[in-house]
């Protein structure tokens, strides 16, 4: 009898090691966070750029990084594995690089960017000329990014429109306006509204751009395959300026931005800076923006 009991206990212990007996679900380790709160190395800069080969009506949006001098000034921008812009100050707020490369502040946007650089780039890589707009700087420390609450950021945006169906197809139209970003830190979602759009001496095909459901991951604000956008006329009706493309019925759309700086009084990141790109068979929208934290609305009177 004792031998049978001993054998039974042995089987039970063996089965426990095989996983037949599991801990209570509440005691199991939680799944890893898909957005770990990690900071880049010291003096490493991060951001994004929207780039176009000269003479080609086709853009790409890429994540970029860089390095700062000990003083905090821009030292270099790495655009991809084969090209790095080594920045030397030109004494006028811009930078020069190798082989005639230049970076100049984006008019109307750079002045609003306090904790990052908003730059227009012109450079040559493998005998191909490129123009680009880049937002890059030292991101907010990850530990200081809120995990609850909400905030609004607002500031200037500069867009470039290309109507591929027009007689002057590919000729860029420079557009200015305002962007407002509503950030839900707990839900990790951002909604963006681009309004007040206007171009000198030209009528625009749409009056506003609304983009909802953008993701927030650590210090990055990006579409990453999610979110919905719509360009609208003055009556609020949808206008499909870009047309379909890349498998998307309203064109392929990407927005990539970063949280920069920190507002000690509000306990929130101070700025959001980034770029956007929407392109299809009929048209292209590209741009760069800088948005500052706005004061919270006062509580209603009791």
RAVEN-V917487 format. One record per residue. N is the residue number from 0. RES is the residue in one letter. PHI is phi in whole degrees, 0 to 359 (NA if undefined). Layout:
{{N;RES;PHI} {N;RES;PHI}}
This chain:
{{0;X;NA} {1;X;297} {2;X;297} {3;X;294} {4;X;296} {5;X;297} {6;X;295} {7;X;296} {8;X;298} {9;X;298} {10;X;296} {11;X;298} {12;X;296} {13;X;297} {14;X;295} {15;X;300} {16;X;290} {17;X;273} {18;X;98} {19;X;292} {20;X;253} {21;X;249} {22;X;293} {23;X;303} {24;X;307} {25;X;294} {26;X;268} {27;X;288} {28;X;296} {29;X;292} {30;X;296} {31;X;296} {32;X;290} {33;X;290} {34;X;234} {35;X;297} {36;X;275} {37;X;239} {38;X;263} {39;X;290} {40;X;298} {41;X;302} {42;X;69} {43;X;277} {44;X;255} {45;X;226} {46;X;172} {47;X;211} {48;X;220} {49;X;246} {50;X;231} {51;X;223} {52;X;292} {53;X;298} {54;X;83} {55;X;238} {56;X;274} {57;X;208} {58;X;247} {59;X;221} {60;X;247} {61;X;228} {62;X;282} {63;X;234} {64;X;219} {65;X;193} {66;X;220} {67;X;250} {68;X;291} {69;X;301} {70;X;287} {71;X;99} {72;X;288} {73;X;298} {74;X;253} {75;X;197} {76;X;236} {77;X;262} {78;X;278} {79;X;199} {80;X;295} {81;X;256} {82;X;216} {83;X;231} {84;X;271} {85;X;271} {86;X;272} {87;X;236} {88;X;299} {89;X;264} {90;X;78} {91;X;237} {92;X;93} {93;X;247} {94;X;219} {95;X;242} {96;X;226} {97;X;285} {98;X;54} {99;X;79} {100;X;295} {101;X;222} {102;X;226} {103;X;235} {104;X;299} {105;X;287} {106;X;302} {107;X;82} {108;X;243} {109;X;301} {110;X;294} {111;X;272} {112;X;271} {113;X;268} {114;X;246} {115;X;206} {116;X;260} {117;X;246} {118;X;234} {119;X;262} {120;X;249} {121;X;228} {122;X;203} {123;X;239} {124;X;226} {125;X;53} {126;X;68} {127;X;249} {128;X;276} {129;X;230} {130;X;241} {131;X;206} {132;X;237} {133;X;228} {134;X;243} {135;X;210} {136;X;182} {137;X;278} {138;X;291} {139;X;304} {140;X;300} {141;X;302} {142;X;294} {143;X;262} {144;X;278} {145;X;299} {146;X;247} {147;X;218} {148;X;84} {149;X;212} {150;X;203} {151;X;243} {152;X;237} {153;X;211} {154;X;176} {155;X;281} {156;X;229} {157;X;235} {158;X;249} {159;X;238} {160;X;252} {161;X;230} {162;X;268} {163;X;284} {164;X;262} {165;X;275} {166;X;297} {167;X;263} {168;X;310} {169;X;92} {170;X;290} {171;X;285} {172;X;243} {173;X;276} {174;X;234} {175;X;243} {176;X;179} {177;X;232} {178;X;245} {179;X;237} {180;X;242} {181;X;261} {182;X;254} {183;X;256} {184;X;294} {185;X;293} {186;X;276} {187;X;57} {188;X;228} {189;X;224} {190;X;247} {191;X;237} {192;X;233} {193;X;255} {194;X;229} {195;X;63} {196;X;287} {197;X;204} {198;X;227} {199;X;295} {200;X;69} {201;X;214} {202;X;272} {203;X;267} {204;X;287} {205;X;209} {206;X;254} {207;X;207} {208;X;228} {209;X;245} {210;X;226} {211;X;243} {212;X;72} {213;X;285} {214;X;273} {215;X;240} {216;X;225} {217;X;58} {218;X;256} {219;X;252} {220;X;246} {221;X;206} {222;X;287} {223;X;46} {224;X;84} {225;X;240} {226;X;94} {227;X;225} {228;X;236} {229;X;204} {230;X;267} {231;X;227} {232;X;272} {233;X;297} {234;X;270} {235;X;85} {236;X;273} {237;X;294} {238;X;232} {239;X;268} {240;X;287} {241;X;277} {242;X;74} {243;X;278} {244;X;172} {245;X;54} {246;X;81} {247;X;256} {248;X;297} {249;X;241} {250;X;90} {251;X;274} {252;X;233} {253;X;219} {254;X;231} {255;X;220} {256;X;216} {257;X;223} {258;X;277} {259;X;233} {260;X;67} {261;X;205} {262;X;263} {263;X;298} {264;X;294} {265;X;272} {266;X;68} {267;X;220} {268;X;307} {269;X;274} {270;X;214} {271;X;231} {272;X;229} {273;X;185} {274;X;227} {275;X;215} {276;X;209} {277;X;230} {278;X;218} {279;X;213} {280;X;286} {281;X;258} {282;X;193} {283;X;225} {284;X;237} {285;X;227} {286;X;181} {287;X;220} {288;X;213} {289;X;224} {290;X;232} {291;X;267} {292;X;297} {293;X;258} {294;X;301} {295;X;294} {296;X;295} {297;X;295} {298;X;294} {299;X;297} {300;X;295} {301;X;281}}
